[in-house]
Amino acid sequence: MKISTILDQIDLGSMALPEFQRGYVWNRDQVRGLMQSLYRRYPVGSLLVWVTRSETAPVRGEENPRPGLVELILDGQQRMTTLYGIIRGRPPRFFDGNPSTFTGLYFHLDDEVFEFYSPAKMADNPLWINVTELMQKGIGGFIARIHENPDLSPRLPMYLDRLNRLAGIQDIDLHIERVTGEDKSLDVVVDIFNKVNSGGTKLSQGDLALAEICARWPEAREEMKKRLLKWRRAGFNFKLEWLLRVVNAIVTGEAMFQALRSVDTAAIRAGLHQAEKSVDYLLNLISSRLGLDHDRVLGSRYSFPLLARYLTQKEGQLDHRERDRLLYWYVHTFLWGRYAGSTETVLNRDLGLIEERDGALDRLIDELRRVRGDLRLQPEDFLGWSQGARFYPLMYMMTRVWHARDWYSGIELSNHLLGRMTSLELHHIFPKSLLYEHGYKRRDVNAIANFTFLTKETNLRVSNRNPAEYLQEIAERDPSLLESHWIPTDPRLWRVENYLEFLAERRRLLADAANRFLDSLLHGNIPESRPPEADGTVSAVDVGIPAAMLGGVAGEEEERMLIDLNVWVVEQGLPEGEFLYELVGAGSSEPLAILDLAWPEGLQPGFSEPVAVLLDEDHHVHEVANRAGFRYFTDVASFKDYVLREIIASEAASD
């Protein structure tokens, strides 16, 4: 079938895209490569379509397919979307991706190459042909431009041949192989799709479940995206698969997506409505009660399906004791990585524990104790040296719930939010420069126990001053200001030569404060408004260097660089990276390293390798990332160059 006819079939709705297909992920290099092959009449492969009834077809796009039979593209989506965008000058209605990938393609009549528009190179140059304009208006206007140029007119016959060859791409025949038959169920077709696309991303059970839902409820994907957008605007980033898992848990009480396949549309609609209500409630509860008020510090997001299921069973009615015990369980799930490994298996087990309502929370907490042995925090638990360690959200939570006070203004930091205008900033109690100057290693310098949170103004005021000086000034003014941050009050520990002893004592104070708060949740008591007093003694804790989490962001400047980089990536039409991505061991929940900014499925999911940005990390982090299959970059410039040259293949990379 001619390419032009295939595009007509797409316009008519007799050829479409199945709902389970991923979005458009090609880059500009691939677009140029396709057009170069077609121009030279090289084979570009056939199309594979599934012929099925339009009434029950799981079709992507806002409009319904034409009544009767519809051909759903199983293999060839990227090619046909590219050709549609270039020839029609707009994306097809089923499009989901970045249209700039195929917008502005030009062809050079002398060199016979395709490039994307660059004003400095192409403006007012008649040899550069706008491919979309040629496809839509024909070759006449371009011939006239050549006639007007005396230097080019002698080569008109050659140019005419090349223009006709370019325009003739629309008349190239592509072979179409069709999957037909009443026995070709969605399961069978998805299996065919996975085998044909063996080099790309396999469809998951979640993809299949969503495809079946959309076949019965075409607006389902968009309705789910609306909820995700609402939460994103509130500062929480969730994925479609995550929301579908919440719906699944609410409706079926199961973690496995297969359970959704027998659920009718009305129940799915009701489940999505209940999921929105439950997630709203949980985010407000966790923000207000625990102070975890944005995505950066929201741990254990895969506990939300269970939390939502529990809320639904209780019809949203929790007394304060039950509410706090639920939060107690939630905090421990992110402290110990309850859902960091085999999510479905563990979640399914936990969902089974709450199926019988009486004693459900007891069973959940007992299960955590069975796995951990002891849920009380020990000073050694604060030995992690990365902001990405699981105890970083705990530090932030304690600052908020214990009403830590700013060292100069005296105001409670619970009124401030991390990363916003009245922001909290991470502060190294012992400045990094001072510690490095005295020979301390990076894991000591960036120890969790050397962190606290201050307002931006106070952080600037303290800057890189020696703690032996500035802590003394604060203590003389009001010692409770230091105590509210669990700073040891023994001045001897503020001296740089005693830094490891300082860390040991502060870990003890942090563990004590954390246990007091967690106990208050477990027993339904309102926590004290002030943290426990620091007694200034040093416990007999080994201050050596144990094994600790590798990687993580070392400070505000590095954090801002990564945030700016993530924004830049999104501006290129690519997916947002995962900030402080936790690598865990295969088949376990044990953390191996924290990757500053990562795309575990690649910048083009399924078509490019996992990639990470690792700023100022040692070779151990690099080795762990490499073993996990990540291509990594150690500076922003080289990563951007990779994105432009290999992912987007933008002309900006060579300008």
Secondary structure, DSSP 8 states (H G I E B T S, - for coil): -BHHHHHHHHHHTSEEEETTS------HHHHHHHHHHHHTT-----EEEEEEETTT--EESSS---SSEEEEEEE-HHHHHHHHHHHHSS--TT--S-GGGTSSEEEETTT--EEE--HHHHTT-TTEEEHHHHHHH-SHHHHHHHHT-TTTGGGHHHHHHHHHHHHGGGG-B--EEEE-STT--HHHHHHHHHHHTTTS----HHHHHHHHHHHH-TTHHHHHHHHHHHHHHTT----HHHHHHHHHHHHHS-SSGGGGGG--HHHHHHHHHHHHHHHHHHHHHHHHHH---SGGG---GGGHHHHHHHHHHTTT---HHHHHHHHHHHHHHHHTTTTSSSHHHHHHHHHHHTSS-TTHHHHHHHHHHHHHS--S--GGGGG--STTSTHHHHHHHHHHHTT-B-TTT--BGGG-EETSTTEEEEEESS-HHHHHHTT--HHHHT-GGGEEEEEHHHHHHHTT--HHHHHHHHHHH-HHHHHTTT----GGGGSGGGHHHHHHHHHHHHHHHHHHHHHHHHHT----SS-------------S-----EE---SHHHHHHHHHHHHHHHHTT----EEEEEEE-TTS--EEEEEEEEETTTTTTTTS--EEE--S--HHHHHHHHHTT-EEESSHHHHHHHIIIIII--GGGT-
